[in-house]
Amino acid sequence: MRIITGKFKKANLFAVPGKTARPTTDYIKEVIFSVISSCSEKNILDLYAGSGSLGFETLSRGAVFVDFVDFSDKSIKTMKRNIEKLKCTSDCKIHRKKVNAFLNSCEKKFDLIFMDPPYNK
């Protein structure tokens, strides 16, 4: 798993260990980001964040801030490792919550929301 373009271009991200669900492929990320005109100056919400791949891609492309939401301990640890690797601690926040609980309690507005729940096939 890697960052496709931007300031973190070609950085390899840590994957969630032992995860049975597959991470979003580079091809799918390229398709998603070809549709999105720009991430620049946007606040991003990454639900079911896993490794944080989609959110980190937006930071690489100029997003102002990313809020990551996931409940899995393995995902949280992996995102923390990726944040340290990319040195972007002031550009994002991890919320260890179930998605519904986060959405019911969050009053912040977002410019772009990713919702990429795990799947097996």
C-alpha positions in Angstrom: 0.0 0.0 0.0 1.4 3.3 -1.0 0.6 7.0 -1.4 0.0 7.7 -5.1 0.9 11.4 -5.5 1.5 14.6 -3.6 3.9 15.5 -0.8 4.0 11.8 0.5 4.2 10.3 -3.0 5.4 6.7 -3.1 5.5 6.4 0.7 4.7 2.9 1.7 2.1 2.6 4.4 1.8 0.0 7.1 -1.1 -2.4 6.6 -3.4 -3.6 9.4 -1.8 -6.9 10.5 -3.9 -10.1 10.1 -6.7 -8.3 8.6 -8.9 -10.6 6.5 -10.5 -7.7 4.6 -8.6 -6.4 1.6 -7.2 -2.8 1.6 -8.4 -0.5 -1.2 -6.1 -1.0 -4.2 -4.0 1.7 -5.8 -6.2 1.3 -8.9 -9.4 2.0 -7.0 -7.7 5.0 -5.2 -6.6 6.4 -8.6 -10.2 6.1 -9.9 -11.6 7.8 -6.8 -9.2 10.7 -6.9 -9.6 11.2 -10.6 -13.3 12.0 -9.9 -12.5 14.3 -7.0 -11.3 17.6 -8.4 -9.2 18.6 -5.5 -8.5 17.8 -1.9 -6.7 21.1 -1.3 -7.8 23.1 1.7 -10.5 20.5 2.6 -11.4 18.9 5.9 -11.8 15.2 5.4 -13.6 12.4 7.4 -12.3 8.9 6.9 -14.8 6.4 8.3 -13.8 2.7 8.8 -10.3 4.1 8.3 -8.3 0.8 8.7 -4.7 1.8 7.9 -5.8 5.4 7.0 -4.8 5.0 3.4 -7.6 7.2 1.9 -7.1 9.9 4.5 -3.3 10.0 4.1 -3.8 10.2 0.3 -5.9 13.3 0.8 -3.3 14.9 3.2 -0.7 14.2 0.5 -2.8 16.0 -2.0 -3.2 19.1 0.2 -6.1 18.4 2.6 -6.1 20.7 5.7 -7.1 18.0 8.2 -8.3 14.4 8.4 -10.4 12.9 11.1 -10.0 9.1 11.1 -12.7 6.9 12.7 -12.2 3.2 13.5 -12.9 0.9 16.4 -10.3 -1.8 15.9 -7.3 -1.8 18.1 -5.1 -3.1 15.2 -6.4 -0.3 12.9 -5.7 2.4 15.5 -2.1 1.1 16.1 -1.5 0.9 12.4 -2.8 4.5 11.8 -0.5 5.7 14.6 2.5 4.1 13.0 1.5 5.6 9.6 1.1 9.1 11.2 4.6 8.8 12.8 6.1 7.6 9.5 4.5 10.5 7.5 5.2 13.0 10.4 1.7 14.4 10.1 0.6 14.4 13.8 -0.8 18.0 13.6 -2.8 17.3 10.4 -5.1 14.5 11.7 -6.9 13.0 14.6 -7.9 9.4 15.3 -11.2 8.7 16.9 -11.6 5.2 18.5 -15.3 4.9 18.1 -18.0 3.0 16.3 -19.0 4.9 13.2 -22.6 5.5 14.3 -21.5 6.7 17.7 -19.1 9.2 16.1 -21.6 10.5 13.6 -24.3 11.0 16.3 -21.9 13.0 18.5 -19.9 14.9 15.9 -20.8 18.5 15.2 -17.9 19.3 12.9 -18.5 19.9 9.2 -16.5 18.0 6.5 -15.9 18.8 2.9 -15.3 15.2 1.9 -16.3 11.9 3.6 -14.9 8.5 2.8 -16.7 5.5 4.0 -14.8 2.3 3.1 -16.0 -0.5 5.4 -14.2 -3.8 5.4 -15.2 -6.5 3.1 -14.0 -10.0 2.4 -14.7 -10.6 -1.3 
